[in-house]
Amino acid sequence: MSVSTPPDGLVAGLDLLQRALDYTRGALATITRADVERPTPCAGWSLADLLAHMEDALDAFAEAADGSVGLSSAAPTPVDVRVQSLQHKACTLLTAWLRADRPTVDVAGHPLPVDAIARIAALEIAVHGWDVGRATGRGIPLPEPLAAALLPTALQIALAGDDRFAPPLPVDVEAPAGAHVLALLGRRA
């Protein structure tokens, strides 16, 4: 019997990103046109708003693989076209990161390690996949192995007071990892 070493660095970040993309693509596949105006766990956002944000985020994370992030907004798009675009971008995002050849990514003049960006991308993608599932009523919980791997990044973001997510909520110490990740980002499982 051999013991394998868990991946670290960028390899671990990409493994996590792949699992987050798989989870979120499943949530995206459940969306119908009737869902577009449904509220999401993101205060004041409809599912259409969340999908536009997700498209912007996937574009930014793909740009990050080339070493820098430019911010832009996705144009209004019919929901079926938006979901198809998100599915495609989710598939190409990992490929972009596999080609990444820089140790850092410039984000607003601050160099960040590529593995940190991959982990942040995985967290945002997975949590918004959960948001989609909650909005449609057809979602599944964050898988526990994925949630456990996302927990350190969620904790860092919560402790930093990052305003991209809602403030942390209390959660029972015995709750599963998924509930902790969601609570750290202002959501109730």
C-alpha positions in Angstrom: 0.0 0.0 0.0 1.3 3.4 -0.9 0.5 6.7 0.8 -0.2 9.6 -1.6 0.7 13.1 -0.7 -2.2 15.6 -1.1 -1.7 18.2 -3.7 -0.4 21.6 -2.7 0.2 25.0 -4.3 -1.4 25.6 -7.7 -2.2 21.9 -8.2 -4.3 21.9 -5.1 -5.9 25.2 -6.1 -6.8 23.8 -9.6 -8.2 20.6 -8.1 -10.4 22.7 -5.9 -11.4 24.9 -8.8 -12.3 21.8 -10.9 -14.6 20.5 -8.1 -16.2 23.9 -7.6 -16.9 24.2 -11.4 -18.4 20.7 -11.5 -20.7 21.5 -8.6 -21.8 24.8 -10.1 -22.3 23.5 -13.6 -24.8 21.1 -12.1 -26.7 24.0 -10.5 -26.7 26.0 -13.7 -28.2 23.0 -15.6 -31.3 23.3 -13.5 -32.2 26.9 -14.4 -35.4 27.5 -16.4 -36.7 30.8 -17.9 -39.3 30.9 -15.1 -36.5 31.2 -12.6 -34.9 34.4 -13.8 -36.6 36.8 -11.5 -36.5 34.6 -8.4 -34.6 36.1 -5.4 -31.3 34.7 -4.4 -29.5 34.6 -1.0 -27.5 37.7 -2.3 -29.5 40.6 -0.8 -31.5 42.5 -3.5 -30.3 40.3 -6.4 -32.5 38.3 -8.7 -31.2 35.1 -10.3 -30.6 37.2 -13.5 -28.4 39.6 -11.4 -26.5 36.7 -9.9 -25.9 35.1 -13.3 -24.6 38.4 -14.7 -22.2 38.7 -11.7 -21.1 35.1 -12.2 -20.3 35.8 -15.8 -18.3 38.8 -14.8 -16.4 36.7 -12.2 -15.7 33.9 -14.6 -14.3 36.4 -17.1 -12.1 38.0 -14.4 -10.8 34.7 -13.1 -10.0 33.6 -16.7 -8.1 36.9 -17.2 -6.2 36.3 -13.9 -4.7 33.2 -15.5 -2.9 35.5 -17.8 -1.5 37.6 -14.9 -3.9 40.5 -14.4 -7.5 41.2 -13.8 -9.6 43.9 -15.6 -13.1 44.5 -14.3 -16.1 44.8 -16.7 -19.8 44.1 -16.6 -21.7 41.5 -18.7 -24.4 43.0 -20.9 -28.0 42.1 -20.3 -28.7 38.7 -22.0 -31.6 36.3 -22.2 -31.3 33.7 -19.4 -30.9 30.7 -21.7 -28.0 32.4 -23.6 -26.5 33.5 -20.3 -26.6 30.0 -18.8 -25.1 28.5 -22.0 -22.3 31.2 -21.8 -21.7 30.4 -18.2 -21.5 26.7 -18.9 -18.9 27.3 -21.7 -16.9 29.8 -19.6 -16.8 27.3 -16.7 -15.4 24.7 -19.0 -12.7 27.0 -20.4 -11.7 28.5 -17.1 -9.8 25.5 -15.9 -8.0 25.3 -19.3 -6.9 28.9 -18.9 -5.5 28.2 -15.5 -3.7 25.1 -16.7 -1.8 27.4 -19.1 -0.9 29.9 -16.4 2.8 30.5 -16.3 3.2 33.2 -13.8 3.7 32.8 -10.0 1.5 35.8 -9.2 -1.5 37.7 -10.5 -1.8 41.5 -10.4 -5.1 42.5 -8.8 -5.4 46.3 -8.6 -1.7 46.7 -8.2 -1.3 43.9 -5.6 0.5 40.7 -6.7 -1.2 37.6 -5.3 0.0 34.0 -5.6 -1.8 32.1 -8.3 -2.8 29.3 -6.0 -4.6 31.9 -3.7 -6.5 33.2 -6.7 -7.5 29.7 -7.8 -8.8 29.0 -4.3 -10.7 32.3 -4.2 -12.2 31.5 -7.6 -13.2 28.1 -6.4 -14.9 29.6 -3.3 -16.8 32.2 -5.2 -17.9 29.8 -7.9 -19.0 27.1 -5.5 -20.9 29.5 -3.2 -22.7 31.1 -6.1 -23.5 27.7 -7.4 -25.2 27.1 -4.1 -27.0 30.5 -4.4 -28.3 29.4 -7.8 -29.6 26.1 -6.3 -31.2 28.0 -3.5 -32.9 30.4 -5.9 -34.3 27.7 -8.1 -35.2 25.4 -5.3 -33.4 22.6 -7.1 -30.0 22.9 -5.5 -28.0 20.4 -3.5 -25.8 21.1 -0.5 -22.2 21.8 -1.0 -20.4 18.4 -1.0 -18.7 18.0 2.3 -15.2 17.3 0.9 -15.5 20.4 -1.3 -16.8 22.5 1.6 -14.0 21.3 3.9 -11.4 22.3 1.3 -13.0 25.7 0.9 -13.3 26.4 4.6 -9.8 27.9 5.1 -10.3 30.4 2.2 -13.8 31.3 3.5 -12.4 31.9 6.9 -9.6 34.2 5.5 -12.2 36.2 3.5 -14.5 36.6 6.5 -11.6 37.6 8.8 -10.4 40.1 6.3 -13.8 41.8 6.3 -14.1 41.3 2.5 -17.2 43.1 1.4 -17.8 40.9 -1.7 -20.0 38.7 0.6 -22.5 39.4 3.3 -21.2 39.6 6.9 -20.6 36.2 8.7 -23.6 34.6 10.5 -23.4 32.5 13.6 -23.4 28.7 13.0 -23.4 25.8 15.4 -19.9 24.5 16.0 -21.1 21.0 15.3 -22.6 22.0 11.9 -21.1 20.4 8.7 -18.3 22.2 6.8 -20.8 23.4 4.2 -22.8 25.2 6.8 -19.7 26.9 8.1 -18.5 28.0 4.7 -21.9 29.5 3.9 -22.2 31.2 7.3 -18.8 32.7 7.0 -20.1 34.3 3.7 -23.4 35.5 5.2 -25.6 32.6 4.2 -27.8 30.0 6.0 -27.6 26.4 4.8 
